Amino acid sequence: AYAQQGLLLAAKADFPALQQGKALAALDAALKSLEEGQFEPWVVTNGTKSSLLANHSSRLRAFLEEARLSLVACASALRSGG
């Protein structure tokens, strides 16, 4: 998540097409998800997804999936021209 966030920040700075419209909103959403995915849990547990003690990898996977969906939306916005 940390490395991908760095790459996306660099792409945002280098490519003007990513700095406008729906592409910018989607890219910012992906960056936010990746930033939220950089958490340091107090305790690493191995519970199920729906339990109070959901495991660390399931929580991280949720943030990465959110970022992936935002990047798909960003690519779609770029293809449609906005």
C-alpha positions as CSV (number, residue, x, y, z in Angstrom):
1,A,0.0,0.0,0.0
2,Y,2.8,2.4,0.8
3,A,4.7,1.8,-2.4
4,Q,1.6,2.0,-4.5
5,Q,0.6,5.2,-2.9
6,G,4.0,6.7,-3.7
7,L,3.7,5.6,-7.4
8,L,0.2,7.1,-7.7
9,L,1.3,10.4,-6.1
10,A,4.1,10.6,-8.7
11,A,1.8,9.8,-11.5
12,K,-0.7,12.4,-10.3
13,A,2.1,15.0,-10.4
14,D,3.5,14.0,-13.8
15,F,0.3,13.5,-15.8
16,P,-2.0,16.5,-16.4
17,A,-4.9,14.2,-17.4
18,L,-5.0,12.9,-13.9
19,Q,-5.4,16.3,-12.4
20,Q,-8.9,17.1,-13.6
21,G,-12.5,15.9,-13.4
22,K,-13.7,12.4,-12.5
23,A,-10.2,11.0,-12.9
24,L,-8.9,13.3,-10.2
25,A,-11.7,12.3,-7.8
26,A,-11.2,8.6,-8.4
27,L,-7.4,8.9,-8.0
28,D,-7.8,10.9,-4.7
29,A,-10.2,8.2,-3.5
30,A,-7.6,5.5,-4.3
31,L,-4.9,7.5,-2.5
32,K,-7.1,7.9,0.6
33,S,-7.8,4.2,0.7
34,L,-4.1,3.4,0.4
35,E,-3.3,5.8,3.2
36,E,-6.0,4.3,5.5
37,G,-4.5,0.9,4.7
38,Q,-1.3,1.8,6.4
39,F,-2.4,1.1,9.9
40,E,-0.5,-0.5,12.7
41,P,-2.8,-2.8,14.7
42,W,-2.3,-3.1,18.4
43,V,-3.1,-6.8,18.2
44,V,-3.0,-9.1,15.2
45,T,-5.9,-11.5,15.4
46,N,-7.2,-14.4,13.3
47,G,-11.0,-14.0,13.6
48,T,-13.5,-14.2,10.8
49,K,-14.5,-11.2,8.7
50,S,-17.7,-10.6,10.6
51,S,-16.3,-11.1,14.1
52,L,-15.3,-8.4,16.5
53,L,-11.7,-9.5,16.1
54,A,-11.4,-9.7,12.3
55,N,-8.0,-10.6,11.1
56,H,-5.4,-8.1,10.0
57,S,-5.1,-9.4,6.4
58,S,-8.9,-9.1,5.9
59,R,-8.8,-5.5,7.0
60,L,-5.9,-4.7,4.7
61,R,-7.5,-6.5,1.8
62,A,-10.6,-4.3,2.2
63,F,-8.5,-1.1,1.8
64,L,-6.6,-2.5,-1.2
65,E,-9.9,-3.6,-2.9
66,E,-11.3,-0.1,-2.4
67,A,-8.2,1.4,-4.0
68,R,-8.4,-1.0,-6.9
69,L,-12.0,-0.1,-7.6
70,S,-11.1,3.6,-7.5
71,L,-8.3,3.0,-10.0
72,V,-10.7,1.1,-12.3
73,A,-13.0,4.2,-12.1
74,C,-10.1,6.5,-12.8
75,A,-9.1,4.4,-15.9
76,S,-12.7,4.5,-17.1
77,A,-12.9,8.3,-16.6
78,L,-9.7,8.7,-18.6
79,R,-11.0,6.5,-21.4
80,S,-14.2,8.5,-21.6
81,G,-12.2,11.8,-21.7
82,G,-12.9,13.2,-18.4
